[in-house]
């Protein structure tokens, strides 16, 4: 059985457990951690995550971060200047998080996300080099009344997450689900 299939099975077991209503925002976050080389396989199977979520009696919505940087940069007044002098982007990057937050808020409102919904985020790898996933999750998690599911291409070891195995990792309170860990 493939690692992505085992990840779906582990997620299915976890999501079918009854939810606590009094969980803090950070405790409502779920990281589905997979090897970054399996990104295409995971994206091809993302519908299966939706199916098992709905079978567990929860609603589902998918927010994609993949193109947000391109959309945000294209909307900037001096976008051409940043292409010519990319080192200047570092001063502008805090506004990228604001853009993601605003887009996410619109997404939640349009999809009428309630407390019994799973909001999945894919395309987290596209943040690499621009924003830290922890910052994004810390900002978005309180906006979700149900569960925030983050498809995380990287690794998880000893409560330490590493995006694309490229950064020094960080600790986070989220529930880690991996293909190797069974619930």
N, CA, C and O of each residue as an XYZ file, in Angstrom:
732
protein
N       0.850     -1.173      0.000
C       0.000      0.000      0.000
C       0.902      1.244      0.000
O       1.914      1.286      0.699
N       0.525      2.241     -0.783
C       1.341      3.455     -0.894
C       1.291      4.262      0.402
O       0.378      4.116      1.215
N       2.296      5.115      0.568
C       2.364      5.963      1.764
C       1.196      6.947      1.798
O       0.685      7.258      2.874
N       0.768      7.441      0.636
C      -0.364      8.369      0.594
C      -1.640      7.650      1.014
O      -2.457      8.221      1.737
N      -1.824      6.427      0.580
C      -3.002      5.646      1.000
C      -2.993      5.426      2.506
O      -4.036      5.524      3.152
N      -1.820      5.127      3.074
C      -1.715      4.933      4.524
C      -1.992      6.251      5.257
O      -2.573      6.256      6.342
N      -1.574      7.359      4.657
C      -1.856      8.674      5.246
C      -3.367      8.922      5.275
O      -3.900      9.424      6.265
N      -4.047      8.569      4.190
C      -5.511      8.721      4.129
C      -6.168      7.849      5.205
O      -7.100      8.292      5.875
N      -5.696      6.641      5.367
C      -6.256      5.749      6.392
C      -6.051      6.315      7.800
O      -6.966      6.291      8.624
N      -4.854      6.818      8.069
C      -4.580      7.404      9.388
C      -5.463      8.622      9.626
O      -6.007      8.797     10.716
N      -5.605      9.463      8.607
C      -6.465     10.634      8.718
C      -7.919     10.211      8.948
O      -8.614     10.801      9.775
N      -8.371      9.210      8.231
C      -9.746      8.720      8.356
C     -10.036      8.275      9.791
O     -11.094      8.584     10.338
N      -9.105      7.558     10.388
C      -9.287      7.106     11.770
C      -9.353      8.298     12.719
O     -10.165      8.316     13.645
N      -8.510      9.281     12.491
C      -8.480     10.437     13.383
C      -9.740     11.297     13.234
O     -10.345     11.688     14.232
N     -10.131     11.587     12.011
C     -11.235     12.532     11.780
C     -12.581     11.946     12.203
O     -13.536     12.692     12.421
N     -12.666     10.639     12.319
C     -13.933     10.022     12.715
C     -14.140     10.007     14.227
O     -15.223      9.662     14.699
N     -13.112     10.377     14.988
C     -13.245     10.481     16.445
C     -14.055     11.744     16.754
O     -13.801     12.786     16.149
N     -15.031     11.684     17.686
C     -15.827     12.884     18.011
C     -14.939     14.053     18.446
O     -13.927     13.878     19.125
N     -15.357     15.251     18.027
C     -14.597     16.462     18.307
C     -14.993     17.066     19.641
O     -16.153     17.002     20.046
N     -14.021     17.650     20.316
C     -14.292     18.431     21.523
C     -14.634     19.849     21.098
O     -13.995     20.413     20.210
N     -15.639     20.415     21.732
C     -16.051     21.780     21.411
C     -15.171     22.837     22.062
O     -15.146     23.984     21.616
N     -14.455     22.463     23.107
C     -13.698     23.446     23.880
C     -12.212     23.508     23.505
O     -11.418     24.086     24.248
N     -11.832     22.933     22.385
C     -10.421     22.928     21.977
C      -9.987     24.318     21.517
O     -10.737     25.025     20.843
N      -8.774     24.694     21.889
C      -8.207     25.974     21.462
C      -7.877     25.902     19.974
O      -7.790     24.816     19.403
N      -7.697     27.058     19.356
C      -7.439     27.117     17.912
C      -6.247     26.251     17.513
O      -6.324     25.517     16.529
N      -5.160     26.326     18.254
C      -3.961     25.546     17.918
C      -4.208     24.043     18.039
O      -3.563     23.250     17.354
N      -5.131     23.655     18.901
C      -5.448     22.240     19.090
C      -6.410     21.720     18.021
O      -6.616     20.511     17.911
N      -6.994     22.611     17.243
C      -7.914     22.214     16.176
C      -7.196     22.077     14.834
O      -7.835     21.845     13.808
N      -5.885     22.220     14.841
C      -5.093     22.130     13.612
C      -4.577     20.710     13.450
O      -4.103     20.093     14.404
N      -4.678     20.201     12.232
C      -4.201     18.862     11.892
C      -3.176     19.015     10.772
O      -3.457     19.654      9.758
N      -2.010     18.442     10.945
C      -0.996     18.429      9.894
C      -0.932     17.026      9.309
O      -0.595     16.080     10.020
N      -1.245     16.875      8.043
C      -1.012     15.617      7.341
C       0.361     15.753      6.698
O       0.531     16.454      5.700
N       1.321     15.078      7.279
C       2.722     15.208      6.873
C       3.074     14.097      5.896
O       2.818     12.919      6.146
N       3.662     14.496      4.788
C       4.069     13.532      3.765
C       5.378     13.992      3.158
O       5.745     15.163      3.251
N       6.075     13.060      2.535
C       7.344     13.377      1.891
C       7.085     14.304      0.708
O       6.161     14.088     -0.076
N       7.904     15.328      0.593
C       7.699     16.315     -0.467
C       7.759     15.714     -1.870
O       7.224     16.300     -2.811
N       8.399     14.557     -2.026
C       8.444     13.914     -3.344
C       7.095     13.297     -3.726
O       6.894     12.896     -4.872
N       6.180     13.222     -2.767
C       4.862     12.627     -3.011
C       3.774     13.679     -3.235
O       2.586     13.371     -3.148
N       4.176     14.914     -3.521
C       3.220     16.016     -3.692
C       2.190     15.711     -4.777
O       0.992     15.895     -4.560
N       2.640     15.250     -5.932
C       1.682     14.961     -7.019
C       0.720     13.854     -6.626
O      -0.468     13.930     -6.939
N       1.217     12.822     -5.943
C       0.358     11.717     -5.533
C      -0.690     12.201     -4.544
O      -1.859     11.824     -4.627
N      -0.264     13.038     -3.609
C      -1.210     13.544     -2.630
C      -2.280     14.394     -3.303
O      -3.468     14.246     -3.014
N      -1.863     15.278     -4.193
C      -2.844     16.135     -4.881
C      -3.829     15.299     -5.702
O      -5.001     15.654     -5.821
N      -3.355     14.205     -6.257
C      -4.242     13.331     -7.031
C      -5.249     12.620     -6.130
O      -6.331     12.244     -6.582
N      -4.901     12.437     -4.874
C      -5.757     11.685     -3.942
C      -6.497     12.584     -2.951
O      -7.145     12.075     -2.036
N      -6.416     13.896     -3.108
C      -7.015     14.801     -2.126
C      -8.533     14.592     -2.017
O      -9.110     14.831     -0.956
N      -9.170     14.158     -3.083
C     -10.605     13.876     -3.033
C     -10.936     12.766     -2.036
O     -12.024     12.741     -1.459
N      -9.995     11.856     -1.842
C     -10.231     10.776     -0.887
C     -10.256     11.300      0.551
O     -10.962     10.758      1.402
N      -9.487     12.350      0.814
C      -9.554     12.992      2.126
C     -10.938     13.605      2.329
O     -11.520     13.516      3.411
N     -11.445     14.222      1.281
C     -12.794     14.796      1.363
C     -13.830     13.709      1.617
O     -14.723     13.884      2.446
N     -13.719     12.597      0.915
C     -14.691     11.501      1.073
C     -14.712     10.989      2.509
O     -15.785     10.835      3.092
N     -13.536     10.720      3.090
C     -13.520     10.183      4.454
C     -13.971     11.231      5.469
O     -14.530     10.888      6.511
N     -13.729     12.510      5.166
C     -14.212     13.586      6.047
C     -15.731     13.619      6.045
O     -16.351     13.702      7.105
N     -16.329     13.557      4.873
C     -17.791     13.575      4.756
C     -18.406     12.304      5.352
O     -19.479     12.356      5.955
N     -17.732     11.174      5.184
C     -18.224      9.938      5.788
C     -18.229     10.027      7.315
O     -19.039      9.381      7.979
N     -17.315     10.835      7.865
C     -17.259     11.022      9.316
C     -18.299     12.043      9.787
O     -18.411     12.306     10.985
N     -19.064     12.620      8.845
C     -20.142     13.535      9.202
C     -19.748     15.002      9.253
O     -20.432     15.808      9.884
N     -18.653     15.353      8.596
C     -18.177     16.734      8.616
C     -18.221     17.331      7.217
O     -18.143     16.617      6.218
N     -18.347     18.647      7.165
C     -18.282     19.361      5.890
C     -16.821     19.528      5.488
O     -15.920     19.333      6.304
N     -16.594     19.887      4.237
C     -15.239     19.966      3.697
C     -15.108     21.183      2.793
O     -16.015     21.493      2.020
N     -13.985     21.866      2.895
C     -13.660     22.965      1.983
C     -12.144     22.976      1.788
O     -11.389     22.711      2.723
N     -11.711     23.283      0.571
C     -10.281     23.270      0.247
C      -9.818     24.667     -0.144
O     -10.393     25.283     -1.041
N      -8.786     25.167      0.521
C      -8.164     26.456      0.212
C      -6.778     26.170     -0.342
O      -5.993     25.455      0.280
N      -6.475     26.724     -1.507
C      -5.212     26.442     -2.182
C      -4.285     27.653     -2.127
O      -4.630     28.733     -2.607
N      -3.118     27.465     -1.543
C      -2.113     28.526     -1.444
C      -1.177     28.582     -2.650
O      -0.377     29.511     -2.763
N      -1.263     27.621     -3.537
C      -0.283     27.460     -4.603
C      -0.029     28.736     -5.390
O       1.128     29.101     -5.595
N      -1.052     29.414     -5.829
C      -0.882     30.588     -6.684
C      -0.984     31.913     -5.933
O      -0.970     32.972     -6.562
N      -1.085     31.882     -4.625
C      -1.305     33.133     -3.897
C      -0.143     34.104     -4.026
O      -0.360     35.313     -4.116
N       1.089     33.599     -4.038
C       2.222     34.525     -4.156
C       2.207     35.232     -5.504
O       2.404     36.445     -5.571
N       1.977     34.488     -6.565
C       1.931     35.090     -7.909
C       0.793     36.104     -8.004
O       0.974     37.192     -8.550
N      -0.365     35.753     -7.479
C      -1.507     36.676     -7.510
C      -1.236     37.939     -6.693
O      -1.563     39.050     -7.111
N      -0.637     37.746     -5.529
C      -0.327     38.886     -4.677
C       0.718     39.801     -5.323
O       0.546     41.019     -5.364
N       1.798     39.205     -5.825
C       2.860     40.010     -6.424
C       2.358     40.756     -7.659
O       2.708     41.916     -7.874
N       1.542     40.090     -8.462
C       0.992     40.736     -9.661
C       0.102     41.926     -9.310
O      -0.039     42.856    -10.104
N      -0.494     41.894     -8.125
C      -1.383     42.991     -7.715
C      -0.617     44.198     -7.150
O      -1.211     45.246     -6.895
N       0.675     44.052     -6.959
C       1.469     45.132     -6.393
C       1.730     46.226     -7.430
O       1.943     45.950     -8.610
N       1.709     47.429     -6.972
C       1.877     48.587     -7.862
C       3.210     48.546     -8.603
O       3.273     48.865     -9.790
N       4.255     48.162     -7.920
C       5.601     48.156     -8.509
C       6.091     46.734     -8.777
O       7.270     46.436     -8.585
N       5.206     45.876     -9.210
C       5.556     44.470     -9.424
C       6.747     44.312    -10.360
O       7.627     43.496    -10.087
N       6.802     45.055    -11.439
C       7.922     44.928    -12.387
C       9.249     45.269    -11.727
O      10.271     44.658    -12.040
N       9.246     46.224    -10.832
C      10.472     46.594    -10.118
C      10.967     45.444     -9.245
O      12.172     45.228     -9.121
N      10.035     44.706     -8.640
C      10.430     43.590     -7.791
C      11.007     42.442     -8.609
O      11.849     41.696     -8.110
N      10.575     42.289     -9.840
C      11.178     41.280    -10.707
C      12.608     41.681    -11.075
O      13.483     40.826    -11.204
N      12.835     42.962    -11.238
C      14.169     43.449    -11.591
C      15.100     43.473    -10.386
O      16.306     43.272    -10.525
N      14.544     43.720     -9.205
C      15.341     43.794     -7.976
C      14.665     42.959     -6.884
O      14.070     43.513     -5.959
N      14.755     41.627     -6.989
C      14.037     40.761     -6.046
C      14.464     40.934     -4.590
O      13.700     40.587     -3.689
N      15.648     41.455     -4.337
C      16.090     41.644     -2.950
C      15.203     42.659     -2.217
O      15.176     42.685     -0.986
N      14.490     43.481     -2.960
C      13.591     44.458     -2.347
C      12.298     43.820     -1.812
O      11.569     44.442     -1.039
N      12.024     42.593     -2.225
C      10.802     41.902     -1.793
C      10.736     41.693     -0.289
O       9.648     41.668      0.286
N      11.878     41.544      0.348
C      11.873     41.244      1.789
C      11.137     42.314      2.597
O      10.547     42.004      3.632
N      11.163     43.537      2.150
C      10.457     44.597      2.872
C       8.947     44.518      2.671
O       8.175     45.046      3.471
N       8.543     43.862      1.610
C       7.126     43.784      1.249
C       6.446     42.505      1.735
O       5.218     42.446      1.792
N       7.230     41.478      2.087
C       6.667     40.164      2.416
C       5.652     40.151      3.561
O       4.732     39.334      3.516
N       5.760     41.003      4.583
C       4.693     40.991      5.609
C       3.307     41.261      5.018
O       2.306     40.800      5.567
N       3.237     41.983      3.933
C       1.947     42.253      3.292
C       1.399     41.009      2.597
O       0.193     40.899      2.374
N       2.275     40.082      2.259
C       1.838     38.823      1.646
C       0.976     38.035      2.638
O      -0.038     37.456      2.246
N       1.362     38.006      3.902
C       0.558     37.319      4.918
C      -0.800     37.992      5.074
O      -1.808     37.309      5.259
N      -0.840     39.299      5.003
C      -2.112     40.030      5.068
C      -2.990     39.640      3.883
O      -4.195     39.444      4.042
N      -2.393     39.525      2.695
C      -3.130     39.115      1.495
C      -3.734     37.724      1.688
O      -4.911     37.513      1.397
N      -2.933     36.775      2.177
C      -3.425     35.412      2.406
C      -4.572     35.435      3.414
O      -5.593     34.778      3.214
N      -4.403     36.181      4.478
C      -5.430     36.265      5.521
C      -6.734     36.820      4.964
O      -7.809     36.297      5.254
N      -6.641     37.866      4.173
C      -7.844     38.463      3.578
C      -8.528     37.488      2.617
O      -9.751     37.345      2.635
N      -7.734     36.819      1.780
C      -8.294     35.834      0.846
C      -8.954     34.679      1.606
O     -10.010     34.191      1.204
N      -8.334     34.251      2.690
C      -8.873     33.158      3.501
C     -10.194     33.568      4.154
O     -11.139     32.780      4.196
N     -10.256     34.786      4.657
C     -11.497     35.278      5.278
C     -12.632     35.308      4.258
O     -13.758     34.923      4.574
N     -12.349     35.757      3.051
C     -13.353     35.771      1.981
C     -13.791     34.339      1.660
O     -14.980     34.068      1.494
N     -12.819     33.429      1.573
C     -13.093     32.020      1.301
C     -14.018     31.424      2.364
O     -14.982     30.736      2.027
N     -13.736     31.681      3.633
C     -14.555     31.146      4.722
C     -15.979     31.671      4.647
O     -16.936     30.924      4.851
N     -16.115     32.952      4.355
C     -17.445     33.560      4.278
C     -18.232     33.025      3.083
O     -19.410     32.692      3.215
N     -17.591     32.942      1.928
C     -18.272     32.453      0.722
C     -18.723     31.010      0.868
O     -19.771     30.629      0.345
N     -17.934     30.199      1.581
C     -18.254     28.782      1.742
C     -19.056     28.480      2.996
O     -19.346     27.320      3.290
N     -19.415     29.525      3.738
C     -20.224     29.377      4.950
C     -19.684     28.275      5.862
O     -20.394     27.333      6.215
N     -18.424     28.415      6.228
C     -17.739     27.416      7.044
C     -18.236     27.497      8.481
O     -18.215     28.557      9.106
N     -18.680     26.359      8.984
C     -19.191     26.292     10.349
C     -18.283     25.507     11.267
O     -17.163     25.151     10.902
N     -18.773     25.243     12.456
C     -17.965     24.564     13.475
C     -17.831     23.063     13.234
O     -17.067     22.392     13.928
N     -18.562     22.535     12.263
C     -18.466     21.112     11.953
C     -17.758     20.885     10.615
O     -17.956     19.856      9.968
N     -16.940     21.843     10.211
C     -16.259     21.770      8.910
C     -14.761     21.542      9.067
O     -14.142     21.953     10.048
N     -14.212     20.879      8.077
C     -12.764     20.760      7.937
C     -12.368     21.674      6.783
O     -12.865     21.531      5.666
N     -11.476     22.604      7.061
C     -10.933     23.467      6.023
C      -9.527     22.977      5.750
O      -8.643     23.089      6.600
N      -9.326     22.438      4.571
C      -8.022     21.893      4.194
C      -7.232     22.939      3.418
O      -7.787     23.697      2.621
N      -5.938     22.963      3.665
C      -5.050     23.883      2.954
C      -4.004     23.064      2.223
O      -3.270     22.277      2.820
N      -3.955     23.271      0.911
C      -2.893     22.637      0.131
C      -2.031     23.731     -0.496
O      -2.413     24.902     -0.515
N      -0.877     23.340     -1.004
C       0.029     24.307     -1.612
C       0.938     24.995     -0.612
O       1.503     26.047     -0.910
N       1.086     24.415      0.572
C       1.906     25.021      1.622
C       3.373     25.131      1.186
O       4.079     26.040      1.623
N       3.823     24.234      0.348
C       5.203     24.284     -0.135
C       5.512     25.569     -0.889
O       6.670     25.982     -0.962
N       4.490     26.203     -1.450
C       4.702     27.446     -2.199
C       5.058     28.618     -1.286
O       5.448     29.682     -1.768
N       4.928     28.432      0.019
C       5.322     29.477      0.963
C       6.820     29.495      1.214
O       7.367     30.475      1.720
N       7.470     28.407      0.857
C       8.897     28.236      1.146
C       9.717     29.428      0.642
O       9.659     29.793     -0.532
N      10.466     30.012      1.545
C      11.305     31.149      1.199
C      10.614     32.491      1.327
O      11.271     33.531      1.278
N       9.289     32.486      1.491
C       8.540     33.735      1.599
C       7.980     33.943      3.001
O       8.187     34.988      3.618
N       7.273     32.938      3.490
C       6.677     33.004      4.826
C       6.916     31.689      5.542
O       7.138     30.658      4.907
N       6.871     31.725      6.844
C       6.952     30.498      7.634
C       5.538     29.929      7.791
O       4.582     30.663      8.042
N       5.431     28.637      7.640
C       4.132     27.973      7.759
C       3.529     28.241      9.136
O       2.320     28.438      9.258
N       4.355     28.249     10.156
C       3.870     28.503     11.515
C       3.152     29.851     11.595
O       2.098     29.948     12.223
N       3.707     30.886     10.969
C       3.064     32.207     10.978
C       1.689     32.152     10.307
O       0.711     32.708     10.806
N       1.646     31.474      9.177
C       0.391     31.379      8.424
C      -0.646     30.599      9.225
O      -1.795     31.027      9.335
N      -0.251     29.469      9.781
C      -1.178     28.647     10.560
C      -1.639     29.394     11.806
O      -2.820     29.356     12.151
N      -0.714     30.072     12.483
C      -1.090     30.840     13.675
C      -2.108     31.933     13.337
O      -2.959     32.266     14.162
N      -2.022     32.483     12.143
C      -2.948     33.535     11.720
C      -4.294     32.967     11.285
O      -5.339     33.528     11.614
N      -4.276     31.857     10.546
C      -5.512     31.307      9.977
C      -6.305     30.430     10.952
O      -7.535     30.408     10.895
N      -5.626     29.714     11.838
C      -6.303     28.758     12.736
C      -7.423     29.392     13.557
O      -8.499     28.800     13.646
N      -7.228     30.559     14.157
C      -8.338     31.134     14.941
C      -9.553     31.520     14.094
O     -10.640     31.717     14.637
N      -9.389     31.628     12.794
C     -10.495     32.002     11.916
C     -11.413     30.820     11.617
O     -12.547     31.007     11.176
N     -10.918     29.593     11.861
C     -11.664     28.372     11.548
C     -12.313     27.848     12.827
O     -11.626     27.571     13.810
N     -13.629     27.716     12.808
C     -14.347     27.234     13.991
C     -14.282     25.714     14.113
O     -14.384     25.171     15.213
N     -14.113     25.028     12.979
C     -14.018     23.575     12.981
C     -12.571     23.132     13.092
O     -11.891     23.446     14.069
N     -12.100     22.401     12.087
C     -10.723     21.912     12.074
C     -10.002     22.465     10.842
O     -10.581     22.575      9.761
N      -8.742     22.807     11.029
C      -7.883     23.268      9.948
C      -6.917     22.142      9.624
O      -6.098     21.761     10.460
N      -7.011     21.614      8.422
C      -6.155     20.525      7.963
C      -5.102     21.105      7.031
O      -5.435     21.726      6.021
N      -3.833     20.905      7.366
C      -2.737     21.422      6.564
C      -2.021     20.251      5.920
O      -1.481     19.389      6.614
N      -2.016     20.216      4.589
C      -1.236     19.217      3.869
C       0.199     19.717      3.848
O       0.504     20.715      3.197
N       1.075     19.026      4.558
C       2.416     19.518      4.854
C       3.494     18.664      4.200
O       3.768     17.555      4.659
N       4.110     19.169      3.129
C       5.197     18.428      2.481
C       6.514     18.637      3.227
O       7.131     19.697      3.133
N       6.920     17.645      3.943
C       8.149     17.771      4.721
C       8.270     16.610      5.663
O       7.994     15.466      5.301
N       8.688     16.906      6.884
C       8.871     15.829      7.850
C       8.422     16.266      9.232
O       8.313     17.455      9.532
N       8.168     15.275     10.054
C       7.777     15.484     11.449
C       8.537     14.473     12.281
O       8.462     13.267     12.048
N       9.275     14.990     13.263
C      10.025     14.120     14.145
C      10.146     14.782     15.512
O      10.533     15.948     15.590
N       9.831     14.086     16.572
C       9.969     14.601     17.935
C       9.314     15.974     18.105
O       9.943     16.905     18.610
N       8.057     16.101     17.685
C       7.301     17.362     17.760
C       7.934     18.484     16.958
O       7.712     19.655     17.266
N       8.702     18.164     15.955
C       9.401     19.156     15.154
C       9.001     18.993     13.682
O       9.153     17.919     13.099
N       8.492     20.074     13.097
C       8.078     20.076     11.692
C       9.141     20.760     10.847
O       9.697     21.781     11.250
N       9.427     20.198      9.674
C      10.383     20.803      8.749
C       9.766     20.833      7.357
O       9.549     19.783      6.752
N       9.481     22.025      6.847
C       8.895     22.193      5.521
C       9.925     21.861      4.451
O      11.019     22.425      4.442
N       9.582     20.955      3.559
C      10.449     20.530      2.457
C      11.824     20.101      2.949
O      12.788     20.107      2.184
N      11.917     19.735      4.205
C      13.173     19.350      4.847
C      14.269     20.385      4.643
O      15.452     20.044      4.626
N      13.882     21.647      4.487
C      14.857     22.682      4.196
C      15.127     23.640      5.332
O      16.233     24.172      5.424
N      14.179     23.876      6.184
C      14.352     24.825      7.281
C      14.755     24.091      8.536
O      14.617     22.873      8.649
N      15.257     24.866      9.474
C      15.266     24.342     10.827
C      13.800     24.205     11.199
O      12.980     25.039     10.816
N      13.480     23.198     11.914
C      12.078     22.950     12.228
C      11.566     23.819     13.349
O      12.297     24.640     13.903
N      10.302     23.631     13.680
C       9.670     24.341     14.784
C       8.685     23.408     15.452
O       8.185     22.467     14.838
N       8.415     23.675     16.700
C       7.419     22.913     17.444
C       6.059     23.542     17.213
O       5.945     24.757     17.054
N       5.032     22.711     17.196
C       3.684     23.222     17.050
C       2.728     22.272     17.732
O       2.986     21.071     17.798
N       1.624     22.796     18.242
C       0.666     21.992     18.991
C      -0.256     21.156     18.116
O      -1.042     20.368     18.643
N      -0.188     21.300     16.812
C      -1.104     20.604     15.907
C      -0.995     19.093     16.062
O       0.012     18.567     16.536
N      -2.047     18.420     15.652
C      -2.053     16.962     15.643
C      -1.317     16.500     14.386
O      -1.746     16.815     13.276
N      -0.220     15.762     14.540
C       0.496     15.275     13.359
C      -0.064     13.937     12.897
O      -0.236     13.017     13.696
N      -0.345     13.838     11.616
C      -0.772     12.564     11.045
C       0.233     12.224      9.952
O       0.481     13.016      9.043
N       0.798     11.042     10.063
C       1.768     10.586      9.065
C       1.363      9.215      8.557
O       0.479      8.567      9.117
N       2.011      8.786      7.503
C       1.711      7.462      6.942
C       2.201      6.356      7.870
O       1.709      5.229      7.818
N       3.168      6.683      8.714
C       3.777      5.668      9.579
C       3.145      5.574     10.962
O       3.337      4.592     11.679
N       2.387      6.608     11.330
C       1.792      6.649     12.670
C       0.314      6.329     12.567
O      -0.422      6.996     11.840
N      -0.114      5.325     13.283
C      -1.509      4.896     13.229
C      -2.273      5.399     14.446
O      -1.743      5.414     15.557
N      -3.539      5.816     14.229
C      -4.380      6.284     15.337
C      -5.365      5.237     15.725
O      -6.160      5.446     16.641
